[in-house]
Amino acid sequence: MALMLKPGSVNIWYNKGIILGLLGRHNNAVECFDNVLEMNPYDINTWYNRGLALCLSGKYEEAIECCDMVLARYPNHVDALITKGNALYMLKRLRDALKCYDKALKLALRNPNPWLNKGLILAKLGKHKDAIKCFDKVLTLDPNSVDAWTNKGSVLYALGKYKEAIKCFDRALAINPNFSLARNNKICALEKLRK
């Protein structure tokens, strides 16, 4: 109804895009952000949120373009660096993603997200000890990070440290008993111990 009253209102379109994004309707959110950018093509927050919505909808190349628009004006925009890193990660451009996360970490050491993402990349690159350090850093910042506990357990499992891995999976399951990845990984680790 509000859009019918003020169809040209930048704030209404922007807020609608944010709400649609929160509801998981990322393609609809992109349409709203496009409307904002037609009226205000230089709005950095809109470019960032458009990039985030595109990344979450699997349109990684377009997401990178939006993040680059933000970073061209604000090279220290931590969220744009993280989102760009996430899109690069999904495109399997791991080293480029790592550069984004490293730059974000220089700007925001207390943000657990780039630490977690960096750990995932390091694990994929076979740098298990460095990955564990990243997950430990996440856990100092957010001791209830189910993802950090699970990923740390997965790396320990890959190293053959099944008892330590099980402890990590147990911590993740204590936080979220329904987290199937931790439960399944724990079962695999228990089977390895039985052999």
N, C-alpha and C positions, 0 to 999 in steps of 0.2 A: 504494500500500500504506500509506503514512504517513497518508493521509486516512482510511483505514478504522480505523486505530488511534486517531486523535485527531480525529474529525470536527469538533469545536468549536474547534480550535486556530486562532486568528487568524493566527499566524505561518505556519502551513502554507498556509492559503488565500492569504495575501499573497504568499508566496514562489512559490507555484504560478502566481499571476497574473503576477508579474514574468517568470517563465520562459516562460510562454505568450506574453506580449507580445514577448519577445526572439525567439521562434520565429515571430512574425508571426501568431499566432492571437489576434488582438485581441478578437474577440467572446467567446472562451472566457476570456480574461483579465478582461474586464468582469464575467463571471459570478462569477469568484473574488473580485474586489474587492467585488461586491455582497454576497457571503457575509461578507466582513470587516466591511463597513459595517452589516450586520444585528447583528453582535456588538459593534462599536465604531463608532457613527455619527459620531464626532468625529475620526477618524483622518485628519489632513491629508495624509499621504503616500499613503494609499489613495485619497482624493478626487482628488489630483493624478494618480496613475497611472491611475485610472479615466478621468479626462478625457483623458489622453494616448492611452489605448487607444481611446477613442471617436473622438478626432480622427483617429487613424491608420486607423480603420475607416470613416471618412466620415460619422460622426454628429456633425456640427459643432455644432449647437444644443445637444445634450446635453453635448458637450465643454465648451462655454462655460459651461454651468450648473455643471459640476464645478469648473472653474477659478475661477468666481465664489465658490463655497463656500470654496475655499482663500484667495482674495484678500480675502474678508470678514474672515478672521481674521489673515492674514499678507499685507498689501497689497504687501509688497516681495519676494514669492516670485517670483524671476526666471523659473524654469522654467514656473510657471503663467502668467505674463505672456506668455512666448514661445508656449506652447501655445495660449493664448486668441487671441493674434495670428495664429497659423497657421490656427486655425478661422475667424476673421473673414476672413482673406485668402481662404480657400477659398469663403466665402460672398460674396465680392466686396465686402465691406465694408472697402475699402482704407484709408480714413481712420481708422476705428476700430482696424484692425490696426496702423496706423502709430503710433497713440497707445500701444498696448501695447508695441511695440518700442522706442519712445523712452523709455518709463518703464523698461524692462528695461535699456536702455543707460545710463541714469543710475545704475543700481544695479550694473551689471557691464560696464564699458567694455571689458574684455578678453575678453568672450565673443563669438566671431565670428558666432554664429547670428543674433542680432537685427540685426547689421550687414548680413549677407547678405539677410535677409528685408526689411529696410528698403530696401536697394538694389533689390530686385525690385519693390517697390511704387512707388518713385520712378521706375523705368524705365517701369512701366505708366502712370504719371501724366504721362509725357513730360518728366520732370525728369532728363534724361540725365547732365548733368554732376554733379549731386548723387548719382545712382546710382553713377557711376564712383568717386566719392570713397568711398562705402560699400564697394564691392568692393575698392578699394585698402586700406581699413582691414582688411577680412577678410584680405587677402594679407599685411599686416604681422603679423597675429596667427597666420596659418596659410598660409605660402607654398605649400603643397601642396593647397590647396582647389581641386579640379577645378571645383566649382560656381562659385566666384568668378571663376576664369579664364574659364570659358565664358560666364558672364553679362556679365562686363566686355567680352568679345569681341562678344557680341550687341549690347550698347549701342553700341560703337564701329561695328559694322556698320550699325546704324540711323542713325548720324550720318554714314555714308558714308566712314568711315575704315577702308577695307578692309585695308590693309597692317597697321595696328595691330591690327585684329581678328584677322587671321591669326596674328600673333605670340601673341596670347592663346590662340587655339585650339590652336596648337602647344604652348604650355606645358601646357595641360590634357591634351593627348594624350601628352605626355612623361611625365606622372604616371600617366595611365590610357589606354593605347593603344586600349582597347575602348570608350571613351566615345563612343557614336554621335552624340549631340547636338553635341559639339565637332567631330567628323569631318564631319557633314553641314553644319554652319554654315561650316566651313572651305571646303568645296567650293563653297558659295554665294558666299562672299567671293572665292574664286579666279575664279569665273565673272564676277563684277562687274568684277574687274580686267582680264579679257580683253576686255571690251566697250569 
